[in-house]
Amino acid sequence: MYSDIVKVDSKGRITIPSAIRLLFGVEEGDKLILLIDEEEQKIELRNIKTSNLVICRMVDNPGNVIELLSKISGNVIAFNCRCYDASCSKFKCRFIVEEKILRSLSNSNLHCFSTNP
C-alpha cells in the first residue's frame, strides 16, 4: 500500500502526488470519482477512464432496492443507501454506473443523469 500526505489549499483543493498520478495513469482532464464513507471518515478517489457514466437516485422499499442491485451487480462503480424513514421501510439510494447498464433497468422511482457536461 502506498500513502502520502497532501495539504488542502484555501480553495479546498489537493494536489495528487506525481508518483500516484503516474501509478494510476491520472492525466490532466481525467474525471475522478470522490467516494466518501461517513462512518469511517474515509475519502477514496477513483480514476474512471469511461466517459459515459450516470448518477442515479431512488427512494424505494428494501425489496425493490435489492432487486435493482441484483440486476446491476458487478457493474456498480459507487453505491450508497440509507434509511429514508424511522422504520427503514424506505431507503434513499444513490449509485454510479455506466450508461449502457440503464437499458436493463425499469424502475419509476429511479432518476438518473449523465456525468458528462
N, C-alpha and C positions, 0 to 999 in steps of 0.2 A: 504494500500500500504506500502511496506517495502522499505527502502532506506538505503544505506550505502556509505561511501566514500572509494575509493580504490586508491592506488598510482600506477602509471606506472613506472616500473623499467627501467634501461638503455637499455634493450633489447626490450622495448615496451610491456612487459608482465604485466598483472594484476593478482592479486590473488582474486578469488571469495571467499567471507567470508564463513566460515563454516556453519553459520545459513542458508544462501541462498542455499549452496550445499545440505544441509540436507532437506530443504523445497522442493526443486525441484528434489531431487534424483540424483544429479550430482555426478558421481563417476569417479575415475581415468580411463582414456582411453575413456571416452564418447566423442562423437563428438558434438560440439556446432556450431550452425549457427550464424554468426555475420551479423545482418541486419543494414544497415546504411541509415538514412534519411538525405540527404544532406541539404535539405531546412530548416529543423528544427534542424539540427546539433544534431541528436539523434543517439545513438547506442543501439541496442537491441540484447541480446543473447537469443537463444532458444536451449533448450536441446532436441535433436532428438534421440529417442531410436531406430528408424528404421534405419537399415544399408543400405538399398537398395534405396538410393537417387540419383537422376541425376540432373545436372545443364544443362539447355537448353538455347540456344541463338538463336535469329532470327532477321532479318531485313525484314519488310514486310509492306504492306499498312494497314491502320486502320481497314478496313473491315475484313481482314484475322486475324488480332490480336484479334478483338472482337469475331470472330468465334472460334478461338482457346481457348480463355478464357471461352466461353460458354461450351466447351467440358470438360475443366479441373476444372471448378468451384467447389469449396468445397474441392479440392484436392491439392491446391497450398500451399506450405509451405512459399515461399517468391516470390515476383514478383516486377519487376522494368521495367518501359518502359519510353522512352523519344523520342522526335522528332529526326529524323536522318538527316533531311534536313531543310532548312529555311522555306519551305512552309508546313512542317509537313505532307507531302504526304506519307512518310515512317516513321516507328517507329523502334527503336532499343530496343529490349526487352530481358530480362534475367529472368528466373524463376527456382525454385527448386520444384520438385515433386517426388513422389515415382516412382520407375522404372516401376511398373505394369501399371501406367497410360499411358505410352508411346505407348502401344499396340493400344490404341484407337485414336492415333494421326497420321495424314498423311499430312505433310507439307514439301515441298522440301527446304524451307528456314529455317527449324528447325534443329539445330545442338546440340546434347546432348552428355554428357559424365558423367560417374559414379563418385561419390564422394569417392568410395572405392579405396584403394590403389591397 
